[in-house]
Amino acid sequence: MTSHASTPAADARPARYLLAALGRDPVSCIALAMLTTLFLCAALAPWLAPYDPLQINMSRVLQSPSLDHVFGTDGQGRDIFSRSMFGLRVTIMLGFAAIFVGGTIGTLVGLLAAFYPRTDTLLMRLMDIILSFPAILFGLAVAAIIGSGTTAVIIALSVSTTPLVARIARGAALMVLAQDYVSSGRAIGLHDWTLLRRYVLPNCVSTIVVFLTLRLGQAILLGASLSFLGLGTQPPTPELGTMAAQGIGFFFFAPHVTLIPSVTIFLLVLSMNILGDSLRDILDPRLRS
């Protein structure tokens, strides 16, 4: 039996097609360069950081940016440049963990809802109920149960991501299930798992990946917000949202303590959103504005 993919032709193009398409858009090139730089700084933080991010030096408290400390120091004399790189690692990890967990569960729920109509109403109404609660509320609830920390943020972000992905996966799966090759597979007696694994899921992957790319920036911003409120990574572990919160008290006479991690979050999320929009246009031209 031959499969007729329902996704755009660009899905089958090699990675060099994506790079060439991105290269034709100057804004996307800048976003890609910025994102690559930030990811390299996060990945190579143990080797690039000039100081120990946890090292306290009370003789260098709240120093302005200088040659010794490019981004200055915080309220405990710790180098902000070093802490920003290590904090970037944690911030990115929170976003990717939430997208992986929430995306996996949401995809499964969406496919099951589309493939088994009897479960559709129950599953999707459950997703609607979850979607009605903001991620910050989930963060508060999880923190009250298991305590503040990285795990609480990942759970809260994963739960808030799951219903969004479930909706996207369900819509994409319904389009695939309407194709003749799925009906042919059922007619010849293919097992449900085989149909889902070999025909439905592969033809939904492009749509789901594009959405997750766009959602990643939002997840990172939400994770940093939860940490800013004290629900996420706890001191002294560096995390951009936590670092921004710790500098609020010094804002009027040492604004760099808060501004530098905040600007880093801004550049990270902005770059991801721009690339997400570009990938959406490349992989699915039907979504172009």
C-alpha positions in Angstrom: 0.0 0.0 0.0 1.4 3.4 -1.0 1.1 6.4 1.3 0.1 9.8 0.0 1.4 12.3 2.6 -0.9 15.1 3.4 1.9 17.4 4.6 3.5 20.0 2.4 6.1 19.0 -0.1 8.7 21.0 1.9 8.6 18.3 4.6 10.6 15.9 2.5 13.2 18.5 1.7 16.7 18.1 3.3 18.0 20.3 6.0 19.9 22.4 3.5 16.6 23.4 2.0 15.6 24.9 5.4 18.9 26.7 5.8 18.7 28.1 2.2 15.1 29.3 2.8 16.1 30.9 6.1 19.1 32.5 4.4 16.9 34.4 2.1 15.4 36.3 5.0 17.8 38.7 6.7 15.7 38.9 9.9 15.7 35.1 10.2 19.5 35.1 9.6 20.0 37.5 12.5 17.7 35.5 14.7 19.5 32.3 13.9 22.9 33.9 14.6 21.6 35.2 17.9 20.1 31.9 18.9 23.2 30.0 17.9 25.4 32.4 20.0 23.1 32.0 23.0 23.0 28.2 22.8 26.8 28.1 22.4 27.2 30.3 25.5 24.9 28.0 27.4 26.6 24.8 26.2 30.1 26.0 26.7 29.5 27.9 30.0 31.9 25.7 32.1 34.7 26.6 29.7 33.8 30.2 28.7 32.8 31.6 32.1 35.7 33.6 33.6 34.5 33.2 37.2 32.8 30.6 39.3 29.1 31.6 39.2 28.6 30.8 42.8 31.7 32.5 44.1 30.8 35.3 46.6 33.2 38.3 46.8 31.8 41.0 49.1 34.7 43.4 48.1 33.2 43.6 44.6 29.5 44.1 45.4 27.3 45.8 42.8 30.2 46.8 40.5 29.3 48.4 37.2 30.4 46.7 34.0 34.2 46.8 33.5 37.1 45.0 31.9 37.3 42.7 34.9 33.6 42.0 35.0 32.0 42.6 31.6 28.4 42.6 32.9 29.3 43.9 36.4 28.6 42.1 39.7 25.5 41.4 41.7 24.6 42.1 45.3 27.0 39.4 46.6 29.9 40.3 44.3 29.3 37.4 41.9 30.2 37.9 38.2 26.9 38.5 36.3 28.5 37.4 33.0 29.4 34.0 34.4 26.0 33.6 36.1 24.1 34.6 33.0 25.8 31.9 30.9 25.0 29.2 33.6 21.6 30.7 34.1 20.9 30.5 30.4 21.6 26.7 30.6 18.9 26.3 33.2 16.4 28.5 31.5 16.8 26.7 28.2 16.6 23.3 29.9 13.3 24.2 31.6 11.8 25.2 28.2 13.0 22.1 26.4 11.9 19.8 29.2 8.4 21.3 29.3 8.1 21.1 25.5 9.3 17.5 25.4 7.0 16.2 28.2 4.0 18.3 27.3 4.5 17.7 23.5 4.7 14.0 24.0 1.6 13.7 26.2 -0.4 16.2 24.1 0.4 14.4 20.8 -0.7 11.1 22.3 -3.9 12.6 23.6 -4.7 14.4 20.3 -4.0 11.2 18.2 -6.2 9.1 20.5 -9.0 11.6 20.4 -9.0 11.8 16.6 -8.5 8.0 16.1 -11.1 6.9 18.6 -14.2 9.2 18.3 -15.7 7.7 21.5 -12.9 9.2 23.5 -12.9 12.5 21.7 -15.4 14.4 23.8 -14.0 13.1 27.1 -10.3 13.8 26.3 -10.8 17.2 24.6 -13.2 18.5 27.4 -10.5 17.5 29.9 -8.0 19.5 27.8 -10.3 22.4 27.8 -10.6 22.3 31.6 -6.8 22.3 31.9 -6.4 25.1 29.4 -8.7 27.3 31.5 -6.1 27.5 34.2 -3.0 29.7 33.7 0.4 28.2 34.0 1.3 30.4 37.0 -1.7 28.9 38.9 -0.4 25.5 38.1 3.0 26.6 39.3 1.6 27.8 42.6 -0.4 24.5 43.1 2.6 22.3 42.3 4.9 24.4 44.5 2.4 24.0 47.4 2.4 20.2 46.9 6.1 19.3 46.2 7.8 22.6 47.0 9.4 25.2 44.8 12.2 24.2 42.4 13.0 23.1 38.9 10.7 20.1 39.0 7.7 22.3 39.9 8.3 24.6 37.0 8.7 21.7 34.5 5.4 20.1 35.7 3.5 23.4 35.5 4.8 24.2 32.0 4.2 20.6 30.8 0.6 20.6 32.0 -0.1 24.0 30.4 1.5 22.9 27.1 -0.3 19.5 26.9 -3.8 20.8 25.9 -2.4 23.1 23.3 -0.5 20.4 21.6 -3.4 18.0 21.9 -5.6 20.4 19.9 -3.0 20.8 17.2 -2.4 17.0 17.0 -6.1 16.2 16.9 -6.7 18.7 14.1 -3.8 17.4 12.1 -4.8 13.7 12.7 -8.4 14.3 11.6 -7.1 15.6 8.2 -4.9 12.6 7.8 -7.6 10.1 8.8 -9.8 11.5 6.0 -7.3 10.4 3.4 -8.0 7.3 1.2 -4.8 5.5 2.2 -6.0 5.3 5.9 -9.3 3.9 4.8 -7.5 1.4 2.6 -5.3 0.4 5.6 -8.3 -0.2 7.7 -10.0 -2.2 4.9 -7.1 -4.7 4.7 -7.0 -5.1 8.4 -4.0 -3.2 9.6 -3.8 -2.9 13.4 -4.7 0.5 14.9 -1.2 0.9 16.3 0.3 0.3 12.8 -1.9 2.9 11.3 -1.1 5.4 13.9 2.7 4.7 13.8 3.2 4.4 10.1 0.7 6.7 8.5 -1.0 9.1 11.0 1.8 10.2 13.2 4.4 10.8 10.4 2.0 13.0 8.5 1.2 15.0 11.6 4.8 15.6 12.7 5.4 18.7 10.6 2.4 20.5 12.0 3.2 19.5 15.6 6.9 20.4 15.3 6.1 23.9 13.9 3.8 24.5 16.8 6.3 23.3 19.4 8.9 25.6 17.9 6.6 28.5 18.4 5.6 27.3 21.9 9.2 26.9 23.0 9.7 30.6 23.3 6.5 31.0 25.3 7.5 28.1 27.6 10.9 29.7 28.3 9.3 33.0 29.1 6.7 31.4 31.4 9.5 29.4 33.1 11.5 32.5 33.7 8.3 34.2 35.0 7.7 31.4 37.5 11.3 31.6 38.7 11.0 35.4 39.0 8.1 34.8 41.4 10.2 32.4 43.4 8.5 29.2 42.3 11.4 27.9 40.2 15.1 27.4 40.6 16.2 28.4 44.1 19.3 30.5 45.0 22.2 30.2 44.7 21.7 28.2 41.5 21.8 30.8 38.7 18.7 31.1 36.5 17.8 34.1 34.4 14.3 34.7 36.0 15.7 34.3 39.5 18.6 36.6 38.7 16.2 39.3 37.4 14.2 39.0 40.6 17.2 39.3 42.9 18.3 42.6 41.2 14.9 44.4 41.7 16.0 45.9 45.0 19.1 47.4 43.4 17.3 48.7 40.2 17.7 52.4 40.8 21.4 52.4 41.6 22.6 49.2 39.9 20.1 48.5 37.1 22.5 46.1 35.3 21.8 43.4 37.9 18.2 43.1 36.6 18.5 44.4 33.1 21.2 41.9 31.8 19.3 38.7 32.6 16.1 40.3 31.5 17.6 41.4 28.1 19.0 37.9 27.7 15.6 36.4 28.2 14.2 38.9 25.7 16.7 38.1 23.0 16.3 34.3 23.5 12.5 34.4 23.2 12.5 36.9 20.4 15.0 34.8 18.3 12.9 31.7 18.9 9.7 33.4 17.9 11.2 34.8 14.7 12.6 31.4 13.8 9.4 29.7 14.7 7.5 32.0 12.3 10.0 31.4 9.6 9.9 27.6 10.0 6.1 27.7 9.9 6.1 29.6 6.6 8.7 27.2 5.1 7.2 23.9 6.3 3.6 24.8 5.9 2.9 27.5 3.3 -0.8 27.3 4.0 -0.2 29.1 7.3 1.6 32.1 5.7 0.0 35.4 6.6 
